[in-house]
Amino acid sequence: LGGGQFYQDLTTNGQSALAQSPSLDLKYYYNFPVGFDFGKKTAGKMPGLWGGGVEGCESGSQHCAQGWSTRYMWRGGSSSAPDGELYFYTASGSGYGADLCLGGWTFPADGKWHSIEQLVNIQTGSITIWSDGKNVCQQTEPMPGAFSGVFFSTFHGGHDLSWSPSKTTTDEFADFTLSTAGPQTTSPTGPATPTGLTATATSGTSIALSWSEANNSDPAASYKVYEGSNVVATASGSTAYAMSAGGP
């Protein structure tokens, strides 16, 4: 069948402050090589958080009063970039995980490193997921027990050989980080507004525009000049010439 899993216990590893936090953010990177075989049924597990304190109660159709886990799955969709989902497991469920936010993102097999991140609050039940920095999932689910640690779980399936890949295949993981200070992913911001805009008429129907780059160490890739809602010029520097179709 392939794959494997283990429980990382925060308290045992001297990280009781993380275990006692009301919220915990887990971020890591993964790399599926080109041609990765996602299995006969295109389904498999990815690491997440777990809670409840009793190993074995967070997967495999086991039932414990306090056990829960927030692993991911690849499930269905493209064979080269299957759909992602939050595979939420709790004792109050069916004995198997609930498929949440299916198709909200993908797990591409492109030989590149990608980030996946989840922020879980056990007091509110809030679960937020970011894929490559983009917010892709927001759920509220019951969390019956405190944080226990990272549930490193990655395999095809499923519980029998019908889920297995047709060839030997490997994937990579790196840079697992935990934080109690909220999401480690920050929202992207646009470039700062340029300053010192000047306009000089060059003819009866055109003008020359110039401005100062707001951040020379990280300049904007390009600027677009609009007349109303229409783009009339595009510049890669800090100068543009624009012609007005309507005249002076």
Salt bridges, closest charged atoms under 4 A:
GLU85 OE2 - ARG75 NE 3.38
ASP99 OD1 - ARG75 NE 3.43
ASP110 OD2 - HIS114 NE2 2.97
ASP132 OD2 - HIS114 ND1 2.78
ASP160 OD2 - HIS159 NE2 3.69
